[in-house]
Amino acid sequence: MITVEMHEAQIRFAELVKDASRGDEVVICEDGKPVARLSSAVVPRGRRNLEPDPALRPILAPSYDPAEPLAEDEWPRDCR
C-alpha cells in the first residue's frame, strides 16, 4: 500500500495511477488522514487455457498433399 499526501499525489498522479494499475493500492491523505483510495479498475484475469479447440481443427481432403507442387493452372495469373 502506498500512502501519499494530497500535494504529492497531485505532482505524482500519473506515476500513482501506473502503480494502482499494477495492483498496488494508493491512499491519498490530507493532514495525515486518509481521504481517498486509488485502486485498479481492471480485474486481474487468471491463466488462460491455451489448449487448442478440437472443433477448430482443419479438415483436409483425403487426397490433399501439402508438399505436392502446384499445377500450372493453379498459380495466380500475376505469378506465371
C-alpha positions as CSV (number, residue, x, y, z in Angstrom):
1,M,0.0,0.0,0.0
2,I,1.3,3.4,-1.0
3,T,0.4,6.4,1.2
4,V,0.9,9.9,-0.1
5,E,-0.2,13.4,0.9
6,M,-2.6,15.4,-1.3
7,H,0.1,17.8,-2.7
8,E,2.5,14.9,-3.5
9,A,-0.4,13.0,-5.2
10,Q,-1.1,16.0,-7.4
11,I,2.5,16.1,-8.5
12,R,2.9,12.3,-9.0
13,F,-0.6,11.5,-10.3
14,A,0.5,9.6,-13.5
15,E,3.0,7.5,-11.5
16,L,0.5,6.7,-8.9
17,V,-2.1,5.6,-11.5
18,K,0.5,3.2,-13.0
19,D,1.2,1.8,-9.6
20,A,-2.5,1.3,-9.0
21,S,-2.9,-0.4,-12.4
22,R,-0.1,-2.9,-11.4
23,G,-2.1,-3.9,-8.3
24,D,-0.8,-1.5,-5.6
25,E,-3.4,0.4,-3.5
26,V,-2.7,4.1,-3.2
27,V,-4.1,6.0,-0.2
28,I,-4.3,9.8,-0.5
29,C,-4.2,11.7,2.8
30,E,-4.9,15.2,3.8
31,D,-3.2,16.3,7.1
32,G,-2.3,12.7,7.7
33,K,-5.9,11.4,7.5
34,P,-6.9,9.2,4.6
35,V,-9.4,10.9,2.2
36,A,-9.3,8.8,-1.0
37,R,-8.1,5.4,-2.3
38,L,-6.9,4.8,-5.8
39,S,-7.0,1.2,-7.0
40,S,-7.1,-0.7,-10.2
41,A,-10.4,-0.9,-12.1
42,V,-9.2,-3.9,-14.1
43,V,-9.9,-7.3,-12.6
44,P,-6.9,-9.4,-13.0
45,R,-7.5,-12.5,-15.1
46,G,-6.3,-15.9,-14.3
47,R,-4.3,-18.1,-16.5
48,R,-5.8,-18.6,-19.9
49,N,-6.5,-22.0,-21.3
50,L,-4.2,-22.3,-24.3
51,E,-5.3,-25.8,-25.3
52,P,-6.4,-25.9,-28.9
53,D,-10.1,-26.3,-29.6
54,P,-10.7,-29.6,-31.4
55,A,-13.7,-28.1,-33.1
56,L,-11.4,-25.6,-35.0
57,R,-9.1,-28.3,-36.3
58,P,-8.8,-28.0,-40.1
59,I,-10.2,-30.9,-42.2
60,L,-8.3,-31.6,-45.3
61,A,-9.4,-33.6,-48.3
62,P,-8.2,-37.2,-48.2
63,S,-6.1,-36.9,-51.3
64,Y,-4.6,-33.5,-50.4
65,D,-0.8,-33.4,-50.2
66,P,0.5,-30.0,-48.9
67,A,4.0,-30.8,-50.3
68,E,2.8,-31.5,-53.8
69,P,3.8,-28.7,-56.2
70,L,1.0,-26.7,-57.8
71,A,-0.1,-27.4,-61.3
72,E,0.3,-24.6,-63.9
73,D,-3.4,-23.7,-63.9
74,E,-3.4,-23.4,-60.0
75,W,-0.9,-20.5,-60.0
76,P,-2.3,-16.9,-59.8
77,R,-2.2,-15.1,-63.1
78,D,0.4,-12.5,-61.9
79,C,2.9,-15.2,-60.8
80,R,3.0,-17.0,-64.2
